[in-house]
Amino acid sequence: MKFTLLVVDDEKNIREGLAASLRMDGFNVETAAAGDEAYRRFQKGDIDLVITDLSMPGLSGEELQKRILAESPGFPVIVLTGHGTIEAAVKAIRAGAYDFLNKPVNLEHLSHLVRRALQNRELALRHHRLEEELEQKKQFKSLIGTSAVMRRVFDTISRAAPARASILITGESGVGKELVADAIHELSPRKDKPLIKVHCAALAASLLESELFGHEKGAFTGAVSRMRGRFELAHEGTLFLDEIGEIDQNIQIKLLRVLQERKFERVGGEETVETDVRIVAATNRDLKAEIEKGAFREDLYFRLNVVNIEVPPLRERKDDIPLLLNAFIKEFAAENAKPVEGVDDKARAALYAYDWPGNVRELRNCAESAVVMSRGRLITEEDLPPTIRDQSGAAWIRIPLGSSLEESEKVIIRDTLSSLKGNKSETARVLGIGRKTLHRRLAEWGDVPPEEEAPGG
């Protein structure tokens, strides 16, 4: 990487001399004759280090440093001082400057100082990026995937979570919509407030209304006392409404009012209750089709669907199967005190060949069953449920539109291996690649450990 430096000095000879020397050391160098000009150039965002004189007409070097560090704490600024301004230089160091040099400048020392400052900056930025990655992994701890489609889901979650806008999560049953809701809450400013969940399909309409909005004593038979509803319990937090497409029209109207006005009345009550709740809803239904049938209100749909997150089915993200499997096997092996560490070739081929209509939930159940039924370190084809074990293999390969060449290669190799029942030699022959190349690819993707290679396998 070639770094870009900004040299700031109102004396042209000094400015151009420093720039020429630093360019000879391999840096990109830009110059500015005044503090205001330098600050405007810094704000463009591609400067890696600033070298500035302290005493300049207009915006001084001291003020330039303050503005830079206010916008970018820790940014490397090297201060140049004339004779008699050591006190000012010390003041600049205390204010956050990386270091200072007296004029006339020792060019060799300046070059060394610049390289050291940039190296420290890079280390600090790398540390910050690692911290961010660790924090993100912590927040996405239950959502597993590195495929392109899942990276898009993670990106949408990251961008939408900090807002208060309603989010509609769509996707087939078993894809992990509730886990997406968990991640949204964890990444939001409301993470320290309640996350309340309601499964709308599990309750009759009358019970669901009371569950959501609460009820007053005597509102109906069995209402022996006032009960606060989920909207009150989730105040200042997040309310997750799972299977939102199942609620009836009367509750849809009341829910629409809460979304518009942030207020409601308990069942059987007249007191208006105000609430501050972020709504995250989920459905496996096509709500647009439900609107056309008159079963779902269009105005409520638009209120809920401010941001849409479509969670892909597992058959469109088979690239994630190894990661998911590893996590599930580790969990259930510990839970059942079994020494299972992975799957053998034939079992892996069957798992890739299957289309997973039950999605991640079905894969999880399959992993638990296979761990329980396993007899050794590796899960075999015989340990898998019959519906998966009896797969005849894929007759064609499906590659999602927009897949990269690397992702397409993974699909082609894995599905070909699946169709050939895990036979690596035959797979390499069919694909026209060396067997060592095939095994190296599989090892890189985590499909097989490198040490699993055997001369005749």
N, C-alpha and C positions, 0 to 999 in steps of 0.2 A: 504494500500500500504506500502511495506517495502522498505525504502530508502537505497541507497548504498552510503557510504562515502569513501573518499580516504584520508588516513593519511600519510603525507610526512615528514620524519625526518631522518637525517643521523645517529642519535643515536638510536641503536636497542632497548635498554631498554625503552626509552621514546616512541618510535614508537609502540612497541608491548604492552606496558602498556595502552596507549590511546586506541588502537584497542580493547583490551580485555574489557575495561570499557564500551566502546560504544556498543560492541556486547551484553553485559549484559543489556543494555538499549533498546535492540530490533532492532538495526540497522545491516544491512550488512556492513561489513567494509573490505576494501582492503588497502594494505600498499605499500609504495614505499620508497626506501632508498636514492633516488636522484631526482633532479628536472627533468632531462631528462626522466627518467623512469616514473615519475608521469605524465608528459605531454603526453607521448605515451599512457598511460592508460586512461587519460581523453579523448583523441581523439576517443576512441572506442564508446563513446556516452552514456554510461549507468550510469555515476556517477552523483549524485545529489548534493554533497557538498564536498569541499576540505578543509582539515585542513593542513596547511603547516608551517614548520619552516622557518624563514627568512634567517638565515645564514647557508648555505650548500655549500660544494665544487661543482664545475661545475655550472650547472644552478641554480641560487639562487632562494629563495622563492619569491623575488620581481619580478624577470624576469618570473617565472612560473605564477604568478598572472597576469602579463601583457598579456602573451600569452592566458591564459584562458579567460580573459575579452575581449580581442580583438575578439575572436571567438564567445563568448557567453556573451554579455553585461548583467550585472545584476546577473551573476552566483554567488552563495554564496561561498566566500573564507574567511576562518577564519585564521588569522595569529598568530603564536606562537613566542614570543620573549624572549630572555634571558635578564639578567640584563644589563643595560647600552645601550639598543637599542630602547628605547622609541621613539626617534626621527624617527627612521626607521619605527616603527609601525605606527606612525602618518602619515608618508609619504604614507604608504601602504593604510591606510584608505582613504586618499585624492585621491589615485589612483583607489579606487573602492572596497577595501576589505570590507567585511561585518562587521568585528570587529577584535579585537586582544586580546590575553591573555598573561600574563607574566608566565614564568616558575619559579618554578614548577606549573603545571596547577591544578587548583581546579576542580576536575572531575565533581562534581555536577553542578558547574557553566557552565562548558563546555557542559554538556548534555542539560541544559536549553537553552544555546545559540544556539546550533545546532537545537533544536526543533523550536525555534523562527525563525531562518533563513530559515528553510525548509518551515515553515508555510507561511512566507512572500513570498517565492519563488513560492509556490503553488498559492497563491492569485494573484500574478503578472501574472503567466502563464494563470490562469483562466480568468483574465481580458483581456489578449491578445487574448485568444481564442474567447471570447465574441465579442471583437472588430472585429476579422476576420469574425465571423459568421454574424455580422451586416453588414459589408462591402459586404460580398458575397450576403446576402439577398438584399441589395441595388442594386447590379449589376445584380442579377437575378430577379429583382422586377416583371417583366412581365411574367417570366417563373414560373409556379406554378406546384409543384408536389413533392411527397415524395416516390413514388413507386420505386422499384428496377431499372426498366428500365430508369426512369428519373434521378435517382442518377448517373447512368452510363453516361447519356448525360451531366449532370453538371460536372462530373469529366473530361470528354473529353474536354469540353469547357475550363475548368480551366487550363488544361495542354497545350492545343494547342494555346489559345489566345495570350500568351506573344510572340510567335514566329512570323515570317513574312511569313511562309509557307501558300500557298493557301489552302482553306478549301472548301469541297463540302458537302453541307447539303442536305440530301435526305429524302424523306418521302411523304406520301400522301398529297393531298390538304387539307388545314385546320388544320394541326398538329402544326403549329407555327414556321415554318422555319425562317420567318423574325425576330421573337423574339429571336431565337438562334443567328442570325447574329448581332442583337443589343447587346446581351450579350458578344459576341466575341469581338466586338469593344470596349465595356466598360471595358473589362478586359485586353485590349492590351495597349502597350506603346503609341499607336496612339489615345487614347481616347479623347485627347484635340484637335485633328485634325478632318477634316470633315469625316462624314459617308454619302456617296452618294449612293442612291439606284436607280436601273434601272429595270423596269419590261419588260423583253425582249419580252414577248409574246404580249405586248400591242402595239407594233410599227411595221410597215412594214420594210422590210430589209433596204431600202434606208434611211428611217428616223432613224432607229436604228444605222446605221453606223455614221450618222451625230451626233446623240445624244451621242454616246460613244466617238468619236474621234474629234468632232467639224468640222467646215468647214471654208473655206476662202470666202471672198466676191466674188460673181459671180460664185461660184462652181456649182450652179444649179439654176433653176428658183425660185425666191423668196429669194435667199441668198443675201440679200442687205448689209450685213456686216459680218465681221468675227465673228464666235461664238466659244467659248471654249467648248470642250466636257466634258463629265463626268470624263474622265481620268485626265484631267487637273484640274478640280474642286476638285477632290479627292486627289490631290498631297499630299504626306506624311500622308494620312489618309487611309480609307478603302472604297473599291468600292464593293457594294453588287449587284450581277447580279442574279436577280430572274428569274426562268424558263429558265435557260441557255440552256436547251435542245431544245428550239424553234428557236435558231439563225441559219441562213443559212450558207452554206459552205464558202462563200466569207468572211463573217465577222469572222467566225471561224479561218481562216488563219491569218487575221489581229490581232485577239485577241491572237493567239498563239505567234506571233512575240512580242507583248507587254510583254507577260509573260516571254519569253526567253531573250529579249534584253532590256526591259523597255524603249522602244522608239516607236514612230509612227509618221505618217504625217496626218494632217487634210485633210478632203475631199476637193479635188481640190487644194491642196497645195503641195509645195516641201520642205518646212522647216521641219526638223526632231525635234520633241518635245520629250524630255526625261521626264520620270515620275517615281515617287516612290510611288507605290500604292500596298496595300495588297488586294488581290482578295478573296472575299467570294462569292461562287456561290450556287445556290439552284435549285433543280428540283424535280418534281414528276414523271418523266419518268425514265425508265430503260435504262440508257445511254449505258450499254454494249449491250443491244438488238439493240439500235439505231446504234451502231458501226457496228454490224453484218449486218444491213440493208444498211450501207453506208451513213447514214444520219448524223453521228457525227464522227469527227476525233478522232482516238485513241490516237494520240500524244497530242491533246488538253485535252482529258479526263485525261490522266496521269498527265499533268501539273496542272489541277484543283483539282484532287483528291489526293493531297499529304496527307491530313487528311480528313477522311470521318466521318461525324456525321449523324447517322441515327436516325431520330426523330420518335418514335413509334406512331402508331395510337391510338386513345382513347380507342378502344375496348381492347387493350392490356395493358392499364393502368387505368382500372376502379377504382382502389384504389384511384386515384386522383380526382374522380368526386366530392366528398364532398368539398375538398379545392377549386376546380374551381368554383363550384356552389356558395359557400359562397362568393367568391370574386365578381362573376358576379351579384349575388342578391344584395349585398351591393352597387355596382356601380349603377345598374339600379333603385334600390329603391330610392337612393338619387337623381338621375337624374329625376325621375318621381314623386318625393315627395309622395311615397307610403310607408306604414308602414310594408312592407314585411320583415320578418326575417329568413325564412327558408321554408322547404317543409314538407308536412305531409307524413305518412307512404305509402299510396297508390301511391302518386306522386313519392316518392323516389324509390319504387319498379319498377315503369314503367321506370324511368330514368336509373336504373341499368340493366333492361332487354333489353333495346334498344342497338343496335350495333354501332350507331353513324358513319355512312358512311361519314358524313361531318366533323367528328372529333371535335376538340375544337371549331372551328369556328361555327359549328352547335350547340354545347352545349351553346355557348355564345348567339346565336340568340334565342335559345329556352328559355334561362333564361330571356332575355329581353322581349320576348313575354309573358311569364308566369307572370312576374312582372306586366306588363301592364294590363293583363287580371285578375289578382288576386283581390279578394274582401276583404281579411283580412290579418292577420299576417302571415299565412302559405299558400304557394302555394298548391293547390289541384290538383288531377288528371284531373279535368275538365278544369283547367287553362292551361294545356299543349297542344301543337299542336297535331292535330289528328294522325299524323304518329307515335307519341310517345305514345299517350294516348291509342291507339288501339292495343298495343303490347299484345300478348297472354301469354307472359312469356317465360322463357328459358326452353327448354326441356332437355338440357345437360349443363354441366359446363366446361368451358375452363380455364385451369391453365397453364400459360406460363412455358416452361421448364426452370429450374434454379430458380424457385420461392422458397422462404424460407417457412418453416412450418407456420410462422405467416402470410405471404402474402397469402398462400394457404387457411388458415383458413378464412381470410377475404373474399376471392372469394367465397368459399363454402357457408358461412353464407349469404353473400349479395345476391348471385344468387338464393339460395334457398328461401330467403325472397322475392325476386322479383317474382319468379315463383308462390309463394303463395299469391301474391297481398298484401304484407305487413302484413300478419297475423302472428304476433309474436308467439302466442300460438301454432299454427300449425307448424311453422318453428322449434320451440324448440322441438316439439314432433317428427317431421321427423328426425331431427338431433340427437335426443337422449340426449339433454342437458336441464338443467333447464332454465325456462323462465327468472329468475333473471340473470343467467349467460349470456344468450343471450343479454339481455338489457344492462348489464354491458359492454360487448364487443362492442356493437353498440355505447354506450356513450364514451368509450375509443377512438374509431375511429372518433368521431365527427359526427356520423350519426344521433344521437338524443341527445339532452341535458338531463342530469340526471333527471331534474325535470319534463320531459315529461311523465315519467312512470305513468301509470294509472292502477288501479286494474283490469280492464277488457279489456285493449287495446291490 
